[in-house]
Amino acid sequence: MQIAVSLAVVVSLTTACSAPSAAPPIEPATASLPSVDRSAGAGARASLNETTGEVVLPMSAYWYSDRENVMVNTAVAFLIYDCVEDAGFTVAPWGGGGKALQDYRYGQWSRSLAARNGAMPEIRMIPGVMDEQPERPPLSAQQQAMEVKCTSSVGRAGLPELLEGLAGDTSLQNQITRNAVALTERDSDYVAFRQGWEECVAAKGLKVAEEGSWNLKSSGSKEDEIRGALLDLDCKEASGGAGKPYDILAQYQAAQMKDHQAQLNALAEEKAAAVEHAKQILRDHGVADARL
């Protein structure tokens, strides 16, 4: 989820992290929705990793993975470092990785993570391509100004920000993703799933935090959070399985993709080229292939 490397925050490569796949990563579309027959994507399923909290959907192929995003942002940072050094300043590049949040747009769905975190999303570490460096020494005002200038001049260095949910993104892939979110929420199977879940949690003495939310009210204690999350999952299982909303979402994505596959193929090529370009920049700056 969506942070470009910024020298305004002292060129820290620790900012080169992926967009959190949190709930919701993007807002549902507010414009009129296309008519989409979900059955056209009936074979699509979401892949939910019970250990890491990662969710892979059909459109995930057209966004950077968490690892790819770290590499691209690190490559951009190196180009900014080059600009600063060309201006006569010494730069000590920072290393490190990133963090990503479990996707929980439909609440908790992993029983193993619920038993550990309750309703809170899992935070997974994304390995970096450089070891984290010691804290940077204070910078002069002149160097800080040059870093800001270089950040602006380098920009994204031609490397696209292929991250789900970026504000103002009007790309095809974001339109498909946004439409799928909104269509899912209007789908009769989803509505029935949601209603069954609400009735079930109410019968267990639990209350939804607010209308439309997948969060439940809790006393705030860890034990109560875990208890509530496990009961929440019991209710989702009784309504068809905690992964059902994600499968519906996957099917709406897949159904829309059929009419745009040529454009999506071109996008996949663009992404692959950007990742390879980023890897070459990293190689040029001494990062071993084994780290890529």
Residue pairs with C-beta under 8 A, 6 or more apart in sequence:
1 18
1 19
1 20
1 21
1 25
1 69
1 100
1 163
1 164
1 165
2 18
2 19
2 20
2 161
2 163
2 164
2 165
2 166
3 15
3 16
3 17
3 19
3 73
4 73
4 76
4 156
4 161
5 11
5 12
5 13
5 15
5 16
5 73
5 74
5 76
5 77
5 80
6 15
6 151
7 80
7 84
7 147
7 148
7 150
7 151
8 147
8 148
8 151
9 15
10 136
10 139
10 147
11 77
11 80
11 81
11 84
11 91
11 93
11 94
11 136
11 147
12 94
12 96
12 136
13 73
13 74
13 77
13 93
13 94
13 95
13 96
13 128
13 130
14 94
14 96
14 97
14 98
14 132
15 73
16 69
16 70
16 73
16 74
16 76
16 77
16 96
16 97
16 98
16 128
17 66
17 69
17 70
17 73
17 97
17 98
17 99
17 100
17 126
18 64
18 65
18 66
18 67
18 69
18 70
18 98
18 99
18 100
18 126
18 163
19 25
19 69
19 100
19 163
19 164
19 165
20 99
20 100
20 101
21 53
21 54
21 55
21 100
21 101
21 102
21 103
21 164
22 101
22 102
22 103
22 104
22 105
22 121
23 103
23 104
23 105
23 106
23 107
23 121
23 214
24 105
24 181
25 103
25 105
25 164
25 165
26 164
26 165
26 174
26 177
26 178
26 181
27 178
27 181
28 178
28 181
28 182
28 185
29 175
29 178
29 179
29 181
29 182
33 179
33 182
33 183
33 186
34 179
34 256
36 179
36 183
36 252
36 255
36 256
37 255
38 183
38 187
38 248
38 251
38 252
38 255
39 251
39 255
40 254
40 255
40 258
41 58
41 250
41 251
41 252
41 253
41 254
41 255
41 256
41 257
41 258
42 251
43 254
44 58
44 247
44 250
44 251
44 253
44 254
44 255
45 247
45 250
46 55
46 56
46 57
46 243
46 246
46 247
46 249
46 250
47 54
47 55
47 56
47 57
48 54
48 55
48 109
48 110
48 242
48 243
48 246
49 55
49 56
50 110
50 111
50 112
50 113
51 110
51 112
51 113
52 102
52 122
52 124
53 101
53 102
53 103
53 104
53 110
53 113
53 121
53 122
53 124
54 100
54 102
54 103
54 124
55 103
55 246
57 246
57 249
57 250
57 253
58 250
58 253
58 254
58 257
59 164
59 173
59 176
59 177
59 180
59 253
59 257
61 268
62 162
62 173
62 264
62 267
62 268
62 271
63 162
63 163
63 164
63 173
63 271
64 72
64 162
64 163
64 271
64 275
66 98
66 100
66 124
66 126
67 126
67 127
68 271
68 275
68 278
69 98
69 126
69 163
70 97
70 98
70 126
70 127
70 128
70 129
71 129
71 275
71 278
71 279
71 282
71 292
72 159
72 274
72 275
72 278
74 128
74 129
74 130
74 278
74 282
74 287
75 157
75 159
75 277
75 278
75 279
75 281
75 282
76 154
76 156
76 157
76 159
76 278
77 93
78 93
78 281
78 282
78 285
79 154
79 157
79 281
80 147
80 150
80 151
80 154
81 91
81 93
83 146
83 150
83 153
83 154
84 91
84 143
84 146
84 147
84 150
85 91
87 146
87 150
89 142
89 143
89 146
92 133
92 136
92 137
93 130
93 133
94 130
94 132
94 133
94 136
95 128
95 129
95 130
95 131
95 132
95 133
96 128
96 130
96 131
96 132
96 133
97 125
97 126
97 127
97 128
98 125
98 126
98 128
99 123
99 124
99 125
99 126
100 123
100 124
100 126
101 121
101 122
101 123
101 124
102 110
102 113
102 121
102 122
102 123
102 124
103 121
104 119
104 121
104 214
105 181
105 214
106 214
106 242
106 245
106 246
107 119
107 214
107 215
107 232
107 236
108 114
108 117
108 118
108 119
108 214
108 229
108 232
108 233
108 242
109 233
109 236
109 242
109 243
109 246
110 122
110 242
111 230
111 233
113 122
114 226
114 229
114 230
114 232
114 233
115 226
115 230
116 122
116 226
117 225
117 226
117 229
118 218
118 222
118 225
118 226
118 228
118 229
119 215
119 216
119 218
119 225
119 228
119 229
119 232
120 225
129 282
129 287
129 291
129 292
130 287
130 291
139 147
157 281
158 277
159 274
159 277
159 278
160 270
160 271
160 274
162 173
162 267
162 270
162 271
162 274
164 173
164 174
164 177
165 174
166 174
172 260
172 263
172 264
172 267
173 264
173 267
176 253
176 256
176 257
176 260
177 253
179 252
179 256
180 249
180 252
180 253
180 256
181 249
183 252
184 190
184 245
184 248
184 249
184 252
187 248
187 252
189 240
189 244
189 248
190 244
190 245
190 248
192 239
193 236
193 239
193 240
193 244
193 245
196 235
196 238
196 239
196 240
197 232
197 235
197 236
197 239
198 208
200 234
200 235
200 238
200 239
201 207
201 208
201 216
201 231
201 232
201 235
204 231
204 234
204 235
206 216
206 217
206 228
206 231
206 232
207 216
207 217
208 214
208 215
208 216
208 217
209 215
209 216
209 217
216 228
216 229
216 232
218 224
218 225
218 228
233 242
236 242
236 244
257 264
279 292
282 291
282 292
283 289
283 292
